[in-house]
Amino acid sequence: MKQSEIKDLSAAELQEKLSLTKKTYADLKMAHALSPIENPLQIRGVRRTIARLATELTKRELQSL
């Protein structure tokens, strides 16, 4: 998910995407631990998306203060 797409989401949508992406990350990690997944770089991409979403949420919270 790109930064421009993230900026267009509302706070509620960001929170929902963040929880969904964290679940995806946990599933990928578990699948990779059991047997190597075909594209392990996918884990890095999901982790970075989580960071982007969390950063945008924090940024909006700090602006509202």
Secondary structure as UniProt FT lines:
FT   HELIX           3..7
FT   HELIX           11..34
FT   HELIX           41..64
//
